[in-house]
Amino acid sequence: MAVLPDWQVKGQVKLASATAKIPAAWKLSDDLLKDGGPTSTRNVLDVPRRSGILTERELELTEAYDATDLLQKLAAGQVGAEELTVAFCKRAAIAQQLTLCLTEVFFEEAIERAKYLDAYFEREGKPIGPLHGLPISVKDCYHIKGQYATLGIVSFISKPVADFNSAFAEILYNYGAVFYVKTNIPQTMMTADSENNVFGRCLNPHKLLLGAGGSSGGEGALIAQRGSVLGLGTDIGGSIRIPAFVNGIYGFKGTAGRIPVGGMQSMRRPGRWGIMSCAGPLGVSLRDLELIFRLTAAADPWTLDEDALAIPWRSLPPPTTTAKPLTIGVLTEDATHPLHPPMLRALRSATVALTAAGHRVVDLDTAGLPSLHGSLLLAVKFFMNDPASTAASHVTASGEPFIASIPALRMEELEGWSVDVDRVWEMHAEREEVRKAWRRVWVEQRLDAVVMAPYVGTAQAHDKYGAPPYTVLANLIDYPAAVLPYLKASKELDAPFDRSGQPGVKYRPAYNAEESEGMPCAIQVMGRPLQDEELMRHLEVVESALKASV
């Protein structure tokens, strides 16, 4: 019998330790697990209801409400923190068995926390804070006191448990949140395929043979299965928005600094410069995402993270039917990255819906903006700005191999490229020109928001997602951006938008109508920097128009 390499043994032991924390009563039967795995065409979203593991009450609590609803019930004493936490722990356990969306499992600690909150409520007659008793899932990179943060890297398995919470998590914990799971990510956290050699490959619950996105892919898959209704992610090139849209949920990347990123586990070289990572929420409703931004700002996050902006969240009036119509720029596509039929249909349909709702729609395709492909190349240069390749060294330290999606990200134009001081100046100068161009168009057209696709297509086959030209733009120019679920792929409805074989149209990655069938589509909405509050209002207006069109 062949002897496994040391890195593989360590990874298997770590995964087994997490799996062992799922109670036997919450394990799925063999018939619900059969025909699963990364080559399966199964949609597993109905499994929690079919499993018999959750009571009718628990199914209602995990399926019928968003976080705001649940907080109202908790505050009114209509549900206890322990009851709610157990329900979501059960559902998260089911999701893990189907999609490998989790890394760390700490159900027992979460239930103890919930019991403490229930005792407080009974004693004081009020919630401990505005998030009292709400289970919130967190991406693996967040430090949670008493838990590991391995980032799916074998050489990090030996790191001790955290004795503190990351800044964002600490704020929400102090408001009464209950943390119960950490979620899966890609090796290096720099691809849209959430796979690593420790916790395995996270699968898309809508269709298991497709990816769950990345790098917050575990969050996207877990929330899609209602194993959570609110989770914490990070985003440096689309890592909140990609998992959100491919899983049919909501995700918001704010302006850098609006949500603190301090105190997270990192495999990057200290002193990183260039494109700043953003923390933010993924969830099942827009109002839940705004709740998290508002509460975080109110906690003065700068006191926990020197890079956080000490800017209060401005309360803007909700949109009304008599409000002034918006001016919305629409950017269709980059010629190097043409949209697949489902996403093109979604964007065209959104444009029609916004026009029908009375909004002024401005075509940005001929506005003289820098190409998305050029902006992508520039962003990738910023991601390659460490001559020491610190992240890669953490991977190779154990002898583990790189996952397949990492070499798939290589771009021909950057073969042999390396950073030096002169190139740093050139990169910053080029970035300034991109930002100037976007500001110019925004001001000249008096834009309120920009609507565009989040990606060329729907969720892709494993290791095929590749580069993120449509999401990384907002990171490069530091504009807030979010994704709204909208429509689903349909071979019949998408057929008129199929340009396969047309001159100048080369789908990258290749379009597969069969794989895309029934998968969630979305639109991305981008706002002005530091006007995250306005973007929230505009998202409500846009979503209202989209819902009216369906």
N, C-alpha and C positions, 0 to 999 in steps of 0.2 A: 504494500500500500504506500502510495506516494506521501511524502512528508510535506505538509503545508508550510509555506514561508512564514516567518515570524510575524510579519505585518498582517497577514491574513488571519492567523490565529488570534492575534490581539483584537482585530476588528470583529471577529465572530463572537469572542467572549463578551465584548462590550455590547453588541447587539442582543445577545442572549440575556444579559443582565437587565436590559430595558424590557425585553419581552416577558421576562419572568414576573414583572410587576403588574401584569394584567391578570386580574383574578380569574380563576377557572370558570366561575359562573358567567363571565363576560366573554368567554371564548366562543367563536362562531362554529357551527356544526360543519362537518366536512362537505355537505351538499351545498352550503352557501359559499364555500371557498373554492370548490372545483371550477375548472375552466377560468381561473384567474391568472394573474401574472402579467408581465410586460408585453406579451404577444396576444393577449386576449382582446376581443372586440366588446367585451361586456361593459354595460353601464351598471354601476353598483350603487347608485343613489337610493334605490329602494330597499337595500339590504337591512338597514337599521330597523325599519318597520316590519320586515319579514322575519327578523331574527328571533323575536320573542324575548329578547333580553331587556328591553325597555317596557315599562308599563305604559298604559294609555296616557296617564298623566305626564310621564316623562317624555313621551313622544310629542305631546302638545307643547310642553315647555321648550323643547329643543327645536321644534319645527314652526310653530305658529307666530313667533314673536321676534322682534329685533332686540338689541341690547337696551334701547330706550324703554321699550315696553316692559322688559324684564326688571329693569331698575325701578319702574313705577310699582310693579307688583311686590318687589322686595321691600320698598319703602312703605307700602301699605300693609305689609304683613300677610299678603295673599300667597306668598311662597317664601320658604326659608332658604337661607344660604346653603345649608347642608343638602336639602332636597335638590336644589338647583345644581349644585356642584356634582352630586352623585350622578344626576342625569347626564350632564355633559362629560363626565369621566367615562361613563358607559359608552356614550356615543363616540368619544375619541378613541376608546379601545377598539371599537368595531372598525372605525376608519383606519386605524393602524394596521389591522389584520388584512384589510383589503388593498391599501394603497401605500403602506410604508411611509406615512406622512409625519411620523413622530421621531424624536431622538430621545429625549429624557422624559420619563414618565414618573410623576410624583403625586399620584392620586391620594395616598394616605396623608401626606402633608397638607394637601389642598382641603381634604375633608376636615382635618383638625382645625385648619384656619377658618373654615366655614362654621364649624361648631362654636368657635370663639366669637365670631361675628353674630351668630344667633343668640348667644348668651348676652352679648352686649346689647342687642336689640331688645331682648326681653327685660333686661335690667334697666336700661335707659329710656326705653320707649321710643327710640329714634335710630336711624341708620348711623353708622360710624362716620360715613362720608358719602359723597355723591355716587361712588361706585360700589357701595356696600353690597358685598355678596356676589358680585358679577364675575363669573369665570372668564378669564382672558388668557388666550394662548400666546406664546411668545416664540419668535424665531430663535434658533439655537445660539446665535451670536450674543444674545442678551445674557448678562450675568444675572442669575437668580440665586439669592442666598441659600446655601446648602445644596446647590445643584452643579453638575459639570457643564462645561461649555467646550466641547471638543472640536466644533466646526467640521465634524466628519473627517478629521485628519488623524491618522494613526499616531503620529508623534505627539499629539496633544492629549491622548487618552490618559497619560500618566499625570497630567496637571491636576492639582487638587480642586475640590469643590470651592465655589465662590463663598466668600464671607461678607458679601455686599450685593446689592442690586444695582444694575445699570441705572443711569439717571432717569431715563424715561420710565422704566419699570418701577423705580422707587417712588416716583410721583404718583403713579396709578395705585401702587400698593398702599400708600398713605391715604388714598381716597377710599380704600376698602376693597380693592380688587382681589380676586382669588386666582393665583397662578397654579396651573395643574399639569401642563405639558409644555415641552419645547418641541419645535418643529424642524423638519428636514430641510437641508440646503445642499447646493452643489459643492463639491470639492473646490476650494479657492473662492467660492461665492462670486465667481465672475462668469458664469454661464447661465443660460436659461433652461438647463436640464438639471433638476435637483437630484443628483446622484453622487454618492461617495462610497469609499471602500469600507466604511464603518457601518452605516445605517442603511445602505442599499439605495435603490432607485425609487423615488416617489412617483406614483402613477396618477394619471388623471381619472377621477371617478366617473366622468362622463363617458369615457372610453379608455380602457386601461392601456391599450397599445400606444396611446399618445402621452406626451409629456405634461407635467403639472406646472411647467414654467419655473422660473428661478430669478433671483436666488431665494425668494421667499416662497418656494414651491410647496413646502409642507403646509404653510399657512393657507395657501390657496386651496389645496386639496382638502384640508381639514374643514375649512369653513364651508366649502361647497357641499360637504357631507353633513353639515350642521353639527359637527363635533365641537364647534365653536361658532359664536356669532360675531366675535370681535377678536382680532389678533394684531400683534405688533410685528412689523417688518422693517426692512431698510431698503434703500433705493439709491444706486449710483449710476445706473444705466437703464433702469426700467424694472428693478427687482421687486417693487411693490405692484406696479401696474401690469406687468406681464403675467404673474400668477393670478392676479385678480381677473383679467379678461379671459384667459384660457379656461378658467374655472367658473366663469359666469357670475362673479361677485364684484364688489366695489373696492377700489384702492385709490389712495390720495397721497401723492408726494408733494410736500410743501416746499416753499422756498427754504434753502439751506439755513439751518439755525432756528427755525420756528419750533422744531421738536428737538430736544437734546439727544446727541449720539454718544455722549460721554460714558465711560466705564464699560464699554463692550469688549468682548473677546475679539482679538484681531490677529490676523496673520500678516498684516502689512508692516512695512518698515516704519518706525516712528518718525514723525516729522513730515508725513505725506503732504504733498501740495497738489494743486490743480483742481480737479473736479471733486467737490465735497460730497460725501455720503449724506443721505437724509434718512431720518427715521420717520415712521408714519404708520397709520392703521390700515388694515384690510377688514371689510365687514359686509354685512348684508343690507345696509341702508346708508344713504348719505347723511342722515341726521346723526347716526352713530359716529361717523367719522368726524363730523363737526364737533360733537360732544367731546371727543378726545382732544382735539386741538384746543378747544376753549378751556377745558380743565387744565391742560398742561401749561398753557400760557399763564393761567391764573396762579400757578404754583411758583412763579418766578424761577424758571429752569436754569437761569444763569448761575444761581447759587450752587447748582450741582454740576454744571458744565460750562467752562469758560467760553466755549464756542457758541453757546446758545444765545439767541437774541432776546434781550429783556423787553419784549414788545407785547403788551396786552392784546388779547383777542378782541377785536372790535365787533360789537353786536350790531349787525345791519338788519333793517326791517326785512321780513320775508317778502318774496315777490308776490305781486297781486296781478289780477287780470287786466287792470288799468295801467300797469307800469309801462314805462317807455320801452319800446322794442329794443332788443340788443343788436349791436353790429358785430357779426360773427364772421371771421375769416375762415375759409375752408381751403386746406392744403391737401390736394388729392393724393399725389404720390411722387416718388423720385423715380426717374426713368431706369435707374440701375436696380431698383427694388419695386417692380410693379406689383400692384395689389392682386391677390388671388380673387376669383369671382365672389366668394362669400363676403369678403371684407369690402370689396368695391361696391357690391350691392348695399351693404350696410351703410357705407359712407354716402352713397348717392341717395339712399332712402332718408337718411338723416338730414341731408341738405334740403330735400323736398319738404320734409316735415317742418323744419325750421322756417322755411320760406312761407309755408302755408299758415304757420302760427304768427306771421306778420313781422318776423325779424329780418333785418337787412343782412343779406349774405354776400360776402365779398370773395371773389375768386383770387386766391393767392398764388396760383400756379404760374402766373405771368407777372408777379410783383417784383421780380428781381432779387428774390431771397437766395442766400447761399444754398447749394444743393444739400439735401439730407445725407447723401453719400459722402460728400466732402466733410460735413460736420461729423459724421461717423468716424471717418479716418482720423480726424483731429482728436476726437474723444479717445480713440484707441491709443493714440500716441501718449495721451495723458495717463492712460492706464498702464503704459509700458515705461513709466518714468523712473523706475528703480533699477539702476545698473547692477545692483547686488542680487536681483531676483529673489527677494526675501520670501515671498509667498511660496514660490516654487521650491525653495530650499527646505521649508517646513514639510512639504509633501515628500520630497526625496530622502529626507532624514531617516525615515523608517524603511525605505526600500519599496514602498508602495508605488504602483504605477499611476499615471495620470488617467483620469476618466476620458472616455472617447469624445465627449463634447468639447473638451478644451482645444485639442488640435483642430477641430472643425471650425473654430473661431478665427483661424489664421486668415489674414487678408493678403492677397498677392502683392498689392501695392506697397505693403510694409515689410516684405521679405528683406532681411538684412538691415532693417532700420534699427538704430539705437540712439539713445538720448545723450546729449552733451549740453554744455552750458549755452552755446550759441543756439542750439535747437530749442532750448527752453524759452529763450527770448522770442524766437520765431513762432513757437506754439502760442505763447501768450498774445503776441501781436495778431495772429490769425484769429484767435478767440475773440479779441476785442472787435475785430472787423465783423465777425458773425453777430455779435451782440449789438453792434451799431446798426447793422442792416435790419435786424428784427425790431429794434426800437424805432427806426425810421418808418418802416412799413406800419407798425402799430399806431404811431402818431398820425401819419398821413391818412390812414384809412379810419382813424378814430375807432379802433377795435375795442370791444369789450372782452372778447375771447377768441381763441382759434380752435377749430374742430379739425381733427385729422384721425387717421387710423392709428391704432396702437402697434400694428405689425402688418406684414404683408398678408397674413392669413390667420386661420384659427390655430388651435393647438397642433403641434407637429409630431410626427413620429419621433421616438426617442433618438436623441443626439443629432437631430436634423434642424433644430431651430436656428442655429447660427447667430449672426449679428443682429442687434436691435436698432436699426436706423431710425425708427419712428419714435422710440421712447427716449433714447439717449440724448436727443436734442435738448429736451427740457433740463437735463442735468448739465449739459455743456454751457447753456446760457443762464442757468439757475432761475428758471421760471417754474411756478407751481403747476402741477398737471395731475389729472385724475382720469380714471376710466369708468365708463357707464356701460353695463350690459345692455346689448341691443340686438335683437334678432338672433336667428340660428341658421347655420349653413343648410342649404337645401339644393340638391342636385338640380331639381326642376326649376326652381326660382333663380338659381345662380347661372344657369346655362347661358342666358343672353349676355352675361358679363364675362364669359370665358373668351380670352383673347389668345389662347394657345395657338401657336403657329403664325401669328401676325408678325409682320416685320418689326423689329425693335423691341419685342416683348419676350423676355426670357424670365420665367418664374424661378426665383431663388428663395427658398428651396422649391423643388418641383411641386406643382399642384396635384393633389390626389383627392378627387371628388368623393370617392368612397370613404376614405378616412375622415374627411371633413364633415360628412353628412351628420346633421343634428348637433354639431358642436357650437358652443356659444360664440357669438360675435360681439363686438363692442365698438364704441367710439372713444377717442381720447379728446379731452378738453384741456386747453392750456390757458393760463391767465398771466397777468403781469406780475413781475417779481414784487414780493412783499404785499401783494394784494390777494392773499390767500382767502381772506374773508369774502371779497367780491367774487372770487372764483366759486366759492361754495354756493353763493346765491345764484350765480350764472348756471351752475350745474343743475340746480333745482329747476330753473327755467327751461334749460335744454331737455332735461329728463321729462318734464311735463309735456313738451312738444313731441318727444319721441313716443311716449306712452299714448298720446292722442292719435298717433298715426298707425298704431298696431291694431 
